[in-house]
Amino acid sequence: MEKTINFIGKNKNRFLEELFELLRIPSVSADPNFKNDVQFCANHLADHLSQIGLDGVEVIATNGHPIVFAQKIIDTKLPTVLVYGHYDVQPADPLELWNSPAFEPIVKKTSIHPEGAIFARGSCDDKGQFFMHVKAVEAMLQTQELPCNVKLMIEGEEEVGSPNLSLFVANNKEKLKADIILVSDTGMLANDTPSITTGLRGLSYVEVELTGPNRDLHSGLYGGCVANPINVLTHMIASLHDEQMRITIPGFYDKVVALSDEDRREMAKAPFSESAYCEALEITTTQGEEGYSTMERGSIRPTLDVNGIWGGYTGAGAKTVIASKAYAKISMRLVPDQDPEEITRLFINHFEQIAPKSVRVKVTPHHGGQPVVTPTDSMAYSAASQAYEYTFGKKPIPVRSGGSIPIIAMFEKELGLKTILMGFGLDSDAIHSPNEHFGVFNFYKGIETIPFFFKYFSQAHK
């Protein structure tokens, strides 16, 4: 891979500017106002994949946003790596909290990224990370050091739950035939502590609506006489945790697989500073389920969180009303062997039962996904581990992530393939938040590391 690494070194500035071009496109999948931008981003990406030498480049229409596919088959006898990523991004709102425009990428130095970080929506999640693969593949193609076949599938709906991806995968199994799936949509522990994500939590996401009176009421004339849906909703939500911060939904923990003491000891070996964690978030202490460490609460234990709550008057000044309706969005992160559909049913049944007769309850399920645990004894994991060790100079630590990528379980079900999660972002990169960023070091390190995964994975198949 000497020629490949030399090529990367000579083209770093160009790689960064090409990423900037991608980041300037506001490909927000959740907002219909950005539909044309999402389509433009797909076309832009397809053109770029063609330019770097990939074959069979397609922009494939779905019932939502398109999927971009490309490949390079150098020998059907060699193994094939299927790279997955997504070019859609989260909405940038609230815009006023950004220190620089969300879709005008800029490099700024930070305490964690003294060499600079790329500030822009999508810089880490996931444009910056999937683009590492594009540039790594380009480098291997240009130097004729691509050791095996590669396919790329970059979708435009991950941030809205990938509603059309499973149908595409099910209908295109031959097109997507591979030996392993490679994804960079996760992170690592620190720039000097590489890690490989070996587990993801599942997800159940619901929206609740409480209705009281048939219209907003004067809080002086009706206050104390009629149930206030906002008051009721906050009481109901508060009751979903007990004093030990355990979730009170009956049956919620019945299928949770508890880790052994040995596994928990291994997890605890990962470097973690509680004080630094709190300092970075500007909080005085952490909070969570009793009996578990902060790292365990964020990875191997299920959670329930309110992601949004609203109702009544929220404008300037005062308006004394009892709102007719109150709303909340609630997500539950799940661990093996919790099933998202079962958890959603348990939530609905419980939430309806605890509601007083003074309000009507409506629960609308949104997207969800299965929890995933990947093996650490496979040749693919070994190849990833060797790749990190070569470029970072130290062996990566296997970790479980608190996040969810629902399509990973779907890939295994439909394609029968395991996934290797080679993330290069950091927890501090503010994904989904204002001022999202991705370290320049991390971007380049990913491009340098990925070719060695291809090398070692190919060697393992000989």
C-alpha positions, 0 to 999 in steps of 0.5 A, spaced: 500 500 500 506 504 499 503 507 492 496 508 495 499 512 501 503 516 497 497 518 493 493 520 499 499 524 502 499 528 495 492 529 494 490 531 501 488 538 500 484 536 494 480 531 498 478 536 503 476 541 498 472 535 494 468 534 501 467 541 502 463 541 495 459 535 498 458 539 505 455 545 501 449 541 499 443 542 504 441 534 503 436 534 509 432 528 507 426 530 513 424 537 510 420 537 503 423 544 502 430 540 501 427 535 496 431 538 490 437 539 494 437 531 496 436 529 489 442 534 487 447 531 492 445 524 489 447 526 482 453 530 484 455 524 488 454 519 482 458 524 477 464 524 482 464 516 483 464 516 475 470 521 475 474 516 480 474 510 476 468 506 478 463 502 474 456 501 473 454 508 477 447 509 478 442 514 481 436 509 483 429 512 484 425 510 490 419 512 493 423 517 497 430 519 496 434 516 491 440 511 492 447 511 489 450 505 487 457 504 484 462 498 483 469 496 481 469 488 480 477 486 478 476 479 479 470 475 480 474 470 484 476 475 489 472 477 495 467 483 495 467 489 500 460 492 500 461 499 503 454 503 506 453 510 507 448 516 507 449 522 504 442 525 507 443 530 513 439 532 519 436 539 519 441 544 521 436 548 526 436 551 530 440 556 526 442 561 531 446 556 535 451 555 529 457 559 530 458 559 522 453 557 517 451 550 517 452 549 510 458 553 509 464 548 511 470 551 515 476 548 518 477 551 525 482 549 531 479 546 537 482 543 544 480 536 542 482 538 534 488 542 535 490 540 527 483 543 526 476 540 525 471 541 519 465 545 521 458 543 517 452 539 518 454 532 515 461 533 516 461 527 521 454 524 520 455 521 515 458 525 509 465 526 512 465 518 514 463 515 507 467 520 503 473 517 506 471 510 503 470 514 496 477 517 497 481 511 499 478 507 493 480 512 489 487 512 491 487 504 490 484 505 483 489 510 481 495 506 484 492 499 481 493 497 489 485 495 489 486 488 492 479 486 491 472 488 489 468 493 492 461 496 491 458 502 494 451 503 496 450 510 499 443 512 501 439 518 502 434 517 507 438 514 513 436 520 517 429 519 517 429 511 518 431 508 511 424 507 509 425 505 502 432 501 503 429 494 505 425 494 499 431 496 495 436 491 498 431 485 498 430 486 491 437 487 489 440 481 492 445 479 486 447 486 485 449 487 492 452 480 493 458 481 497 463 478 503 462 483 508 459 490 509 463 496 511 460 502 514 463 508 517 457 511 521 460 510 528 466 513 532 472 511 536 474 513 543 479 518 542 484 520 537 490 516 540 485 510 542 482 507 536 476 502 537 471 498 533 464 498 534 462 491 536 455 493 538 449 498 537 443 499 541 436 498 537 430 503 537 423 504 538 421 511 537 413 514 538 410 520 538 404 521 543 398 526 543 394 528 549 387 531 548 383 534 553 377 539 552 375 541 545 379 547 544 384 552 548 381 554 554 381 561 559 386 558 564 382 563 569 375 561 568 377 553 567 383 552 571 382 547 577 376 545 573 378 541 567 384 537 566 390 540 563 393 536 558 400 539 558 400 538 566 397 530 565 403 529 560 408 531 564 406 527 570 405 521 565 412 522 563 415 523 569 412 516 572 416 512 566 422 512 571 422 510 578 427 513 583 433 508 581 432 511 574 429 504 571 424 504 566 417 502 569 413 499 563 411 492 565 415 487 561 420 492 559 426 488 561 424 481 560 428 480 555 434 484 556 441 480 556 445 481 562 453 482 560 457 477 565 462 480 570 467 478 565 465 482 560 463 488 564 470 488 566 473 488 559 469 494 558 471 498 564 478 497 561 476 502 556 479 509 558 474 514 560 474 520 565 468 522 568 470 529 570 472 530 563 465 527 560 462 532 565 466 538 563 465 537 556 458 537 557 458 543 562 454 539 567 456 537 574 454 530 575 451 524 571 445 521 572 442 514 570 440 507 572 443 505 579 448 499 579 451 501 572 457 506 570 456 511 565 459 507 560 455 502 561 448 506 561 450 509 554 451 502 551 449 496 554 443 498 558 436 500 555 433 507 556 427 512 555 428 519 553 423 525 551 426 528 545 421 533 544 415 536 548 410 541 546 403 544 547 399 551 549 402 558 547 410 558 546 410 565 543 412 572 546 409 575 552 403 571 556 397 568 553 393 565 559 390 558 556 389 551 558 391 548 551 387 543 548 392 538 546 399 536 548 405 532 545 411 529 546 416 525 542 419 519 546 425 514 544 427 508 547 434 505 546 434 497 546 439 492 547 439 484 546 434 481 545 429 486 546 424 487 540 422 494 537 415 492 535 414 488 542 417 494 546 412 499 542 406 495 544 408 495 551 409 502 551 402 503 548 399 499 553 402 502 559 401 509 556 394 508 555 393 505 562 396 510 566 392 516 562 387 519 567 380 519 564 380 526 563 384 526 557 384 522 550 391 518 548 394 517 541 400 514 540 403 514 533 409 509 532 415 511 528 421 508 525 425 503 530 430 498 529 433 491 532 439 491 536 446 488 533 452 485 536 458 483 531 463 478 532 470 479 534 473 473 532 471 473 524 477 474 519 473 481 517 474 484 525 481 481 525 482 485 518 479 491 521 483 491 527 490 490 523 488 496 519 487 500 525 494 497 529 498 499 522 496 506 522 495 508 529 500 504 532 496 500 537 491 495 537 483 498 537 479 496 543 472 493 541 466 497 544 459 497 544 455 504 542 449 507 545 447 509 538 442 505 533 443 504 525 437 500 524 439 497 517 445 493 520 440 488 522 436 488 516 443 487 512 444 481 516 437 478 515 436 480 507 443 479 505 446 474 510 452 478 511 455 481 517 458 488 518 464 491 520 463 498 523 470 502 522 468 509 525 473 515 526 468 520 529 468 522 536 463 523 541 464 530 542 463 532 534 456 534 536 453 530 530 445 532 530 447 538 534 449 545 532 456 546 530 457 539 528 464 538 526 469 532 524 477 532 525 481 533 519 486 528 523 480 523 523 478 525 516 485 523 513 486 517 518 480 514 515 482 515 508 489 512 510 486 506 514 481 503 510 486 501 504 489 496 509 482 493 511 482 491 504 489 489 504 488 484 510 481 482 508 483 480 501 489 476 504 485 472 509 481 469 503 487 467 500 
